[in-house]
Amino acid sequence: MKLNTLSVRDFKNAENERIAFTDGVNIIYGDNAAGKTNLLEAIFLFATGKSFRGGKDKDFIRFGQDTAYIEIEFEEKSGPQKMGIRLFKNQKKQIFRGGVQVTKLSEYLGLFRAVIFTPDHLNLVKGSPEFRRRFIDIAICQSFPRYVASISEYNRILAQKNAFLKNKIDSDELLEVYNERLAQLASVITQNRYKYICRLEKEAEAFQRDMTDGAEKLTLAYNSQAGEGFESIEEIRKRYAELFRQKSEQEKQKGISLYGPHKDDFLIYINGKNARQFASQGQQRSAVLSLKLAEGELSKKLTGEYPVFLLDDILSELDARRKRYILEKTQEKQVIITGCEKEFFAGLEQIASRNKIYVENGKCFYT
């Protein structure tokens, strides 16, 4: 997969810019707050429909404007493609594929795929379970677009159940209806996450072993309230249904749903020890690097081609050895890297001659 161009109009601090990208390494550099990350944010919107930094659609629109528009042209295995997104302050965004508006995420998710790696991802080991769940869900959605429908419906019904519990509505029958549907959706979500984690572990373990000359073995474990064993969706559904039934009184007292895949997590181990508790900072960074590279490798195996790699200001967070490793392992792939000027021209001479774009106050200049 190759991103050819990105066009932005009134997006964040960019008024009207069009950027061309090449194969291999593309460098976007400039001072802090110049607008470098905004460009990666625009690209990543096409992969997931959401920003990796959070925020609402209105936050993407340049100050003083009512709408914003972004567009990409790219090549994937079926041929050249074009996608566009129009953003509004007070209504839902419009998404276009080949000039035709689509209304469902599943109609465009997976068409353009990207792996994003930011300094925040260094919290994958020590950060919250929510952060790790989001990492897995985003990765699965890009390779299996239909998965987003299960996640969306689960969150919608979970919100309805939480409102029911919060308002102390006296209706066991309605609570049963919520729990029955949540159990069905939870089984799909849990099995998909478990299967993805198993495949991700295989890829990440190889990167960790290679990066540490065989000294470290990385393993992953999916931690679910549904117990263990995830081969049968029907069995998982039954376990969730029983869990919801047993804990219904507790949830009524607390006024919120306490059980389900929205509470699940995955654990990272290095040489059999929980990395969150026992790994050094260097080991944690190597583990995260292995996971992100594994995400890209697994995307290739599931879809037939590599995604675009977006590295947002990450090189400043890595030591020289890990910096060299990530650049080495992303060779033969399209990579877009952001950072300050000093990061790229101090110790990174091997990429200094690549496609370079300087950003200042939202404006882009080729150098």
C-alpha positions in Angstrom: 0.0 0.0 0.0 1.3 3.4 -0.9 -0.1 6.9 0.0 0.5 9.2 -3.0 -1.0 12.5 -1.9 -2.7 14.2 1.1 -4.8 17.3 0.5 -6.1 19.4 3.4 -8.3 22.5 3.5 -9.0 24.4 6.7 -7.9 21.4 8.7 -6.4 22.4 12.1 -3.9 25.1 11.3 -3.5 24.2 7.6 -5.4 26.5 5.2 -4.9 24.7 1.8 -2.1 22.2 1.4 -1.3 19.3 -0.9 1.6 17.0 -0.1 3.0 14.3 -2.3 4.6 11.2 -0.8 7.2 8.8 -2.2 8.1 5.2 -1.6 10.2 4.5 1.4 10.9 7.2 4.1 9.1 10.5 4.1 10.2 13.1 6.6 7.9 15.9 8.0 9.9 18.2 10.2 9.6 21.6 11.9 9.3 23.3 15.2 6.9 22.2 17.9 3.2 23.1 17.3 4.0 23.8 13.6 1.4 21.3 12.4 3.4 18.2 11.7 1.2 15.8 13.8 -1.9 17.4 12.3 -0.9 15.9 9.0 -0.5 12.4 10.4 -3.9 12.9 12.2 -5.5 13.7 8.9 -4.0 10.6 7.3 -5.0 8.3 10.2 -8.6 9.5 10.0 -8.9 7.5 6.7 -7.7 4.3 8.4 -10.1 4.4 11.4 -12.6 7.3 11.1 -11.2 8.7 14.4 -8.1 10.6 15.5 -5.4 8.9 17.5 -5.4 11.9 19.7 -9.1 12.0 20.5 -11.3 15.0 20.1 -14.5 15.9 18.2 -14.9 16.7 14.6 -15.4 20.4 15.2 -11.9 20.4 16.8 -10.4 19.6 13.4 -11.8 22.7 11.7 -9.5 25.7 11.3 -10.3 28.7 13.5 -12.9 31.0 11.9 -14.1 28.3 9.4 -17.3 26.2 9.4 -16.1 23.2 7.5 -12.9 21.3 6.7 -12.0 18.9 3.9 -9.3 16.3 3.6 -8.5 13.9 0.8 -6.0 11.2 0.0 -5.0 9.4 -3.1 -3.4 6.0 -2.6 -2.6 2.7 -4.3 -3.6 -0.7 -2.9 -3.6 -4.1 -4.5 -6.8 -3.6 -6.4 -5.6 -0.3 -7.9 -5.6 3.5 -7.3 -8.1 4.8 -4.8 -9.4 8.2 -3.6 -11.1 9.0 -0.3 -12.3 12.2 1.2 -13.7 13.4 4.5 -15.8 16.6 5.0 -15.9 17.8 8.6 -18.6 20.1 10.1 -19.0 21.9 13.4 -22.6 20.9 14.1 -23.3 17.7 12.1 -21.7 14.4 11.4 -18.8 14.1 9.0 -19.3 13.0 5.5 -17.0 10.3 4.0 -16.5 9.8 0.3 -15.0 6.9 -1.5 -14.2 7.5 -5.2 -16.4 10.6 -5.0 -19.4 8.7 -3.7 -20.6 9.3 -0.1 -20.7 6.3 2.2 -22.7 6.1 5.4 -21.3 3.2 7.2 -17.8 2.8 8.7 -17.7 -0.8 7.4 -18.0 0.5 3.9 -14.6 2.1 4.0 -12.7 0.7 6.9 -9.9 -1.5 5.8 -9.5 0.2 2.4 -6.7 2.4 3.6 -4.6 0.9 6.4 -2.0 2.6 8.6 0.0 1.8 11.7 0.5 4.8 14.0 3.3 4.9 16.5 3.4 7.9 18.9 5.2 8.6 22.2 1.9 7.7 23.9 2.2 4.1 22.7 5.2 3.7 25.0 2.4 3.5 27.7 1.2 0.2 26.1 3.0 -1.7 28.9 2.3 0.5 31.9 -0.7 2.4 30.7 -4.4 1.7 31.4 -6.3 -1.4 30.1 -8.5 1.0 28.1 -5.4 2.1 26.1 -4.5 -1.5 25.3 -8.1 -2.4 24.4 -8.2 0.5 22.0 -4.9 -0.5 20.4 -6.3 -4.0 19.7 -9.7 -2.9 18.5 -8.2 -0.4 16.1 -5.9 -3.0 14.6 -8.7 -5.6 14.3 -11.1 -3.1 12.6 -8.6 -2.3 9.9 -8.2 -5.9 8.9 -11.7 -7.0 9.7 -14.0 -4.0 9.0 -17.2 -5.9 10.1 -15.8 -6.1 13.6 -16.6 -2.4 14.1 -20.3 -3.2 13.9 -20.0 -5.5 16.9 -18.0 -2.9 18.9 -20.4 -0.1 18.0 -23.5 -2.0 18.9 -22.0 -3.3 22.2 -21.2 0.2 23.2 -24.6 1.5 22.3 -26.4 -1.2 24.3 -23.9 -0.9 27.2 -24.8 2.8 27.4 -28.5 1.9 27.5 -27.9 -0.6 30.3 -25.8 1.9 32.3 -28.6 4.5 32.0 -31.1 1.8 33.2 -28.9 0.9 36.2 -28.2 4.6 37.0 -31.9 5.5 37.1 -32.7 2.5 39.3 -35.5 1.3 36.9 -37.3 -1.7 38.4 -37.6 -4.1 35.5 -35.7 -7.4 35.7 -37.2 -8.3 32.3 -35.6 -5.3 30.6 -32.2 -6.0 32.3 -32.4 -9.6 31.0 -32.9 -8.3 27.5 -29.9 -6.0 27.8 -27.7 -8.8 29.2 -28.8 -11.3 26.6 -27.8 -9.1 23.7 -24.6 -8.0 25.5 -23.6 -11.6 26.0 -24.0 -12.3 22.3 -21.9 -9.3 21.3 -19.3 -9.8 24.0 -18.6 -13.3 22.8 -17.8 -12.0 19.3 -15.6 -9.2 20.7 -13.7 -11.5 23.1 -13.1 -14.2 20.5 -11.8 -11.7 17.9 -9.5 -10.1 20.4 -8.2 -13.4 21.7 -7.4 -14.7 18.2 -5.7 -11.4 17.2 -3.6 -11.5 20.4 -2.5 -15.0 19.6 -1.3 -14.0 16.1 0.2 -10.7 17.3 2.2 -12.6 20.0 3.9 -14.8 17.3 5.0 -11.7 15.3 6.0 -9.6 18.3 8.0 -12.5 19.9 10.1 -12.7 16.8 10.9 -9.0 16.8 11.7 -9.0 20.5 14.0 -11.9 20.1 15.8 -10.3 17.1 16.1 -6.9 18.8 17.7 -8.4 21.9 19.9 -11.0 20.2 17.7 -13.8 21.7 18.0 -12.6 25.3 14.3 -11.7 25.7 11.2 -13.7 25.0 7.9 -11.8 24.8 4.6 -13.4 25.4 1.0 -12.1 25.6 -2.0 -13.2 27.6 -5.6 -12.1 27.1 -7.3 -11.4 30.5 -11.1 -11.8 30.3 -13.8 -11.8 32.9 -15.3 -14.7 30.8 -12.6 -17.0 32.0 -10.3 -19.1 29.8 -10.9 -20.9 26.5 -12.2 -18.9 23.6 -12.5 -21.3 20.7 -16.3 -21.6 20.9 -18.4 -18.4 20.6 -21.4 -20.2 22.1 -19.5 -21.3 25.1 -18.2 -17.7 25.6 -21.7 -16.4 25.3 -23.0 -18.8 27.9 -20.2 -17.8 30.3 -21.0 -14.1 29.9 -24.7 -14.7 30.3 -24.1 -16.5 33.5 -21.7 -13.8 34.7 -24.2 -11.1 34.1 -26.9 -13.1 35.9 -24.8 -13.7 38.9 -23.6 -10.1 39.2 -26.9 -8.3 38.4 -27.6 -7.4 42.0 -24.1 -6.0 42.5 -24.5 -3.9 39.3 -27.9 -2.6 40.5 -26.4 -1.5 43.8 -23.4 0.2 42.1 -25.6 1.7 39.4 -23.2 0.8 36.5 -22.2 -2.2 34.5 -19.1 -3.8 36.0 -18.6 -6.8 33.8 -18.0 -7.4 30.1 -15.3 -7.1 27.5 -15.1 -3.3 28.2 -13.2 -4.4 31.3 -10.8 -6.9 29.6 -7.1 -6.4 29.1 -4.0 -8.2 27.7 -0.8 -8.7 29.7 2.7 -8.5 28.4 5.4 -10.8 29.7 9.1 -10.7 29.2 11.0 -13.9 30.0 7.9 -15.0 31.9 7.6 -11.9 34.1 4.9 -9.3 34.0 6.5 -6.4 32.0 4.3 -3.9 33.8 5.8 -4.8 37.2 9.3 -6.1 36.4 10.6 -4.9 33.1 13.1 -2.1 32.9 12.3 1.1 30.9 14.5 -0.2 28.1 12.7 -3.6 28.0 9.3 -1.9 28.0 10.3 0.3 25.0 11.6 -2.7 23.1 8.3 -4.6 23.9 6.2 -1.7 22.6 8.4 -1.4 19.5 7.9 -5.1 18.9 4.1 -4.8 19.2 3.9 -1.9 16.7 6.1 -3.6 14.2 4.1 -6.8 14.7 0.9 -4.9 14.0 2.2 -4.0 10.6 3.5 -7.5 9.9 0.2 -9.0 10.9 -1.7 -6.5 8.7 0.4 -7.7 5.8 -0.4 -11.3 6.4 -4.1 -10.7 6.9 -4.6 -8.3 4.0 -1.8 -9.1 1.5 0.1 -5.8 1.7 1.9 -3.7 4.3 0.1 -0.7 5.7 1.6 2.8 5.7 3.7 3.4 8.8 3.2 6.7 10.6 5.8 7.5 13.2 4.9 10.7 15.1 7.8 12.2 17.0 8.9 8.8 18.1 12.5 8.9 17.2 13.2 11.4 19.9 11.9 8.9 22.5 14.2 6.0 21.4 17.9 5.4 22.0 20.2 5.1 19.0 20.0 1.3 18.9 16.2 1.1 18.9 16.1 4.1 16.4 18.3 2.2 14.0 16.2 -1.0 14.5 12.9 0.6 13.6 14.3 2.3 10.5 15.9 -1.0 9.5 12.7 -3.0 9.9 10.6 -0.5 8.0 12.8 -0.6 4.9 10.9 -1.6 1.8 7.7 -0.1 3.3 6.3 3.4 3.1 7.1 5.4 6.3 6.1 8.9 7.2 8.1 10.3 10.1 7.6 13.6 12.0 10.0 15.3 14.3 12.1 18.4 14.9 14.9 19.2 12.5 17.7 18.3 15.0 16.4 14.8 15.3 16.7 14.0 11.6 20.0 15.6 10.9 21.9 14.4 14.0 22.8 10.7 13.7 20.3 9.9 11.0 22.3 10.7 7.9 21.0 7.5 6.2 17.6 9.1 5.8 18.6 12.7 5.4 18.4 12.6 1.6 14.8 11.2 1.5 11.6 13.1 0.7 11.6 16.0 3.2 8.8 18.4 4.0 9.3 21.3 6.3 6.2 22.6 8.1 5.8 26.1 9.5 2.5 27.4 10.9 0.5 24.8 8.9 2.3 25.5 5.6 4.4 22.9 3.9 7.6 23.3 2.0 9.7 20.7 0.2 13.4 20.9 1.1 
